[in-house]
Amino acid sequence: MKRLLFIFSILSLFFIIPFSQIGANPAVPPIKILLVPGHDSVVWGAQYGNTKEANMNLAVASRINNILKKDKRFEILITRDNEGYVKEFADYFSTEHEQIVSFRESAKKVLLNLIDNGFFLKKETVPHNRVNENTSIVLYGINKWANENNIDAVIHIHFNDYPRKSKWTIGKYFGFVIYIPDGQMENSFESGQLGADIYTQLHKKYTTSTYEKELGGLIQDQSLIALGSNGTLSSSTRSILIEYGYVSEKKFRNYTTRHKTYDDMATLTAKGIKNYFFVK
């Protein structure tokens, strides 16, 4: 009997260890995720009342960061915290400014050439706000940094809005939407799969956007810099942009329900990320 128990315990190791130690093996590099809470203290994006989108974005991103960093299969990086852009990114945007501009302009020329020669079809996309020069440097800088650092996935975190009479006006739209790269873009397929897994989790509890151009909740886009517009993200870098809802929605107007929703959305997002990378 003791011999049988010994044999059983040895065999169990072969079946249990490989699954429980996935990603913890130092020979297997962790999956590198870059979280990008959209906007900052200078350009804070949308606003309802006194609640600014940049703070909402950071609240959700920080929660996702706290969940995923407990999983040793991941290496989680984030572009900013409560103090602003973290040092690595603040320094990069400053010291690499000229290189980022060159990277951006070169990529635009390449895409224009592809369009002129019929290799890339320009499509009408959902209207987006034009970014200023500083924001452009930040977004293209993130893409350049992600390529150089072999980032597996870049996840941009936002809340939605549209022109309203005032910041106190309650909007008519609600619901989340996930933007993924257009099918012609090099990183489109796997980005779409990642977006779909996160969508599946969020849709268990939340409604997709009611804005007519965002119906369905999973939208391809070729103009968003965050997704790698102008071919600025490598084919191996998945990138999605999540709009978790419209800033004036009822659940975001109250402090308690707003923060409870942040918790739920972060948990569901983290589960979607884990499902994409580990549940097949």
C-alpha positions in Angstrom: 0.0 0.0 0.0 2.8 2.4 0.9 4.5 1.6 -2.4 1.3 2.4 -4.3 1.0 5.7 -2.5 4.6 6.6 -3.3 4.1 5.7 -7.0 0.9 7.8 -7.1 2.6 10.8 -5.5 5.5 10.7 -8.0 3.0 10.4 -11.0 1.0 13.3 -9.6 4.0 15.6 -9.9 4.2 15.1 -13.6 0.5 16.2 -14.0 0.3 18.9 -11.4 3.7 20.8 -11.7 3.6 21.7 -15.4 0.2 23.5 -15.0 0.7 25.1 -11.6 4.2 26.4 -12.5 3.4 27.8 -16.0 5.1 31.1 -16.2 6.9 30.7 -12.9 9.7 28.7 -14.6 12.6 31.2 -15.1 13.3 29.6 -18.4 9.9 30.9 -19.7 9.9 34.7 -20.0 6.8 36.4 -18.6 4.2 37.9 -20.9 4.8 41.7 -21.0 1.7 43.8 -20.7 1.8 47.6 -21.0 -1.2 49.4 -19.5 -1.9 52.9 -20.9 -4.4 54.9 -18.8 -5.4 57.5 -21.4 -4.8 61.2 -21.1 -3.1 63.0 -18.2 -3.3 66.0 -15.9 -2.8 68.4 -18.8 -5.2 66.9 -21.3 -7.6 65.0 -19.2 -10.1 64.0 -21.9 -13.8 63.8 -21.2 -15.5 65.2 -18.1 -18.8 64.9 -16.3 -19.2 67.3 -13.4 -16.0 67.3 -11.5 -15.0 63.8 -12.6 -12.3 63.8 -15.2 -11.7 60.9 -17.6 -7.9 60.8 -17.0 -8.6 60.0 -13.3 -11.2 57.4 -14.2 -8.7 55.8 -16.7 -6.0 55.6 -14.1 -8.4 54.2 -11.5 -9.2 51.2 -13.7 -5.7 50.7 -15.0 -4.3 50.7 -11.5 -6.7 48.0 -10.5 -5.9 45.9 -13.5 -2.2 46.4 -12.6 -2.7 45.3 -9.0 -4.6 42.1 -10.2 -2.2 41.0 -12.9 1.1 41.7 -11.1 0.2 39.0 -8.6 0.4 36.5 -11.4 4.1 35.7 -12.0 3.3 34.7 -15.6 3.0 38.4 -16.4 5.3 41.4 -16.3 3.1 44.4 -16.0 4.1 47.9 -16.9 2.1 51.1 -16.7 2.8 54.5 -18.3 1.6 56.8 -15.5 0.6 56.8 -11.9 -0.8 59.4 -9.4 2.3 61.5 -9.8 2.2 61.6 -13.6 4.1 59.7 -16.2 6.5 57.2 -14.6 10.1 58.1 -14.9 11.0 55.6 -17.7 8.3 57.1 -20.0 8.7 60.7 -19.0 12.5 60.4 -19.8 11.8 58.5 -23.0 9.3 61.2 -24.3 11.9 63.8 -23.6 15.2 62.3 -24.7 13.7 60.5 -27.7 11.5 63.4 -28.9 13.3 63.9 -32.3 13.5 60.1 -32.9 9.7 59.8 -32.2 8.9 62.6 -34.7 11.1 60.8 -37.3 9.5 57.5 -36.5 6.0 59.0 -36.9 6.7 60.9 -40.2 8.5 57.9 -41.7 5.6 55.6 -40.9 3.1 58.1 -42.5 5.1 58.2 -45.7 5.3 54.4 -45.9 1.5 54.2 -45.5 0.8 56.9 -48.0 2.9 55.0 -50.5 1.0 51.8 -49.8 -2.3 53.6 -50.3 -1.1 55.2 -53.6 -0.1 51.8 -54.9 -3.3 50.1 -53.9 -1.8 47.9 -51.2 -3.8 49.6 -48.3 -7.4 50.7 -48.5 -8.3 53.8 -46.6 -11.6 53.4 -44.8 -14.0 55.7 -43.0 -13.8 55.1 -39.3 -15.7 56.2 -36.2 -15.0 60.0 -35.7 -12.3 60.6 -33.1 -10.9 63.8 -31.6 -7.7 65.1 -33.2 -4.8 64.9 -30.8 -2.4 67.8 -30.2 1.3 67.6 -30.9 2.3 66.6 -27.3 -0.3 63.9 -27.2 0.8 62.7 -30.6 4.4 62.4 -29.3 3.2 60.4 -26.3 1.1 58.0 -28.3 3.7 57.4 -31.1 6.4 57.3 -28.4 4.5 54.5 -26.6 4.3 52.5 -29.9 8.0 53.0 -30.6 8.9 52.0 -27.0 6.6 48.9 -27.2 8.4 47.8 -30.4 11.8 48.3 -28.9 10.9 46.4 -25.6 9.1 43.5 -27.2 5.8 44.2 -25.5 3.3 41.4 -26.0 0.2 43.5 -25.5 -0.6 47.2 -25.1 -4.0 48.0 -23.5 -5.3 51.5 -23.7 -7.9 52.4 -21.1 -10.5 55.1 -21.7 -14.0 56.3 -21.0 -16.2 57.6 -23.7 -18.0 60.9 -24.5 -19.5 63.0 -27.2 -20.2 66.8 -27.5 -22.7 67.9 -24.8 -24.1 71.3 -23.9 -22.0 71.4 -20.7 -20.0 69.1 -18.4 -23.1 68.8 -16.2 -25.3 67.6 -19.1 -26.2 63.9 -18.9 -25.5 62.2 -22.3 -27.9 60.0 -24.3 -25.3 57.2 -25.0 -24.1 54.5 -22.7 -22.2 51.2 -22.8 -18.7 50.0 -23.5 -16.8 49.4 -26.8 -13.5 47.8 -27.6 -11.5 49.1 -30.6 -9.2 46.7 -32.4 -6.8 47.2 -35.4 -8.3 47.1 -38.9 -7.9 43.8 -40.7 -5.3 45.2 -43.0 -2.9 46.1 -40.1 -0.1 43.7 -39.2 -1.2 43.2 -35.6 -4.9 42.9 -36.4 -5.6 39.2 -35.9 -4.2 38.5 -32.4 -5.3 41.9 -31.2 -8.8 41.0 -32.3 -8.6 37.8 -30.4 -7.4 39.6 -27.2 -10.2 42.2 -27.7 -12.8 39.4 -28.1 -11.8 37.6 -24.9 -12.0 40.8 -22.9 -15.3 41.7 -24.6 -16.7 38.3 -23.7 -16.0 39.0 -20.0 -17.2 42.6 -19.9 -20.4 41.7 -21.8 -21.4 39.3 -19.1 -22.2 42.3 -16.9 -22.2 45.4 -19.1 -24.1 46.7 -22.1 -22.2 47.6 -25.3 -22.3 51.1 -26.7 -25.6 52.5 -27.9 -23.9 55.0 -30.2 -24.9 53.9 -33.7 -21.3 53.8 -35.1 -20.2 51.6 -32.2 -23.0 49.1 -32.2 -21.8 45.6 -31.6 -19.1 46.7 -29.1 -16.1 45.3 -31.0 -15.0 47.8 -33.7 -12.1 47.7 -36.2 -10.2 51.0 -36.6 -7.2 52.1 -38.7 -6.9 55.7 -37.5 -6.2 55.4 -33.8 -2.5 55.8 -33.0 -3.0 53.5 -30.0 -3.8 50.6 -32.3 -0.7 51.1 -34.4 -2.0 53.4 -37.1 0.4 54.0 -40.0 2.0 50.6 -39.3 3.7 51.8 -36.1 3.3 48.6 -34.1 4.9 45.3 -34.9 2.9 42.3 -35.9 3.7 40.6 -32.6 2.4 43.5 -30.5 -1.3 43.1 -29.7 -3.0 46.5 -29.1 -6.6 47.3 -28.1 -8.4 50.4 -26.8 -11.2 50.0 -24.3 -13.9 52.6 -23.8 -15.5 51.3 -20.6 -18.5 53.5 -20.9 -19.7 57.1 -21.3 -18.6 59.4 -18.5 -22.1 60.7 -17.6 -23.6 57.2 -17.1 -25.6 56.8 -13.9 -23.1 54.3 -12.4 -20.2 56.8 -12.7 -22.0 59.8 -11.2 -21.9 58.5 -7.6 -18.6 57.9 -5.9 -19.5 54.5 -4.3 -21.0 53.0 -7.4 -18.3 54.5 -9.6 -15.5 52.8 -7.6 -17.4 49.5 -7.3 -17.8 49.6 -11.1 -14.0 50.2 -11.5 -13.4 47.1 -9.4 -15.7 45.0 -11.5 -14.4 46.2 -14.8 -10.8 45.7 -13.8 -11.5 42.1 -12.6 -13.4 41.2 -15.8 -10.6 42.7 -18.0 -7.9 40.8 -16.2 -9.9 37.6 -16.6 -10.2 38.3 -20.3 -6.5 38.8 -20.6 -5.7 35.6 -18.7 -8.2 33.7 -20.9 -6.6 34.9 -24.1 -3.1 34.0 -23.1 -3.7 30.8 -21.1 -7.2 29.3 -21.8 -7.4 27.8 -25.3 
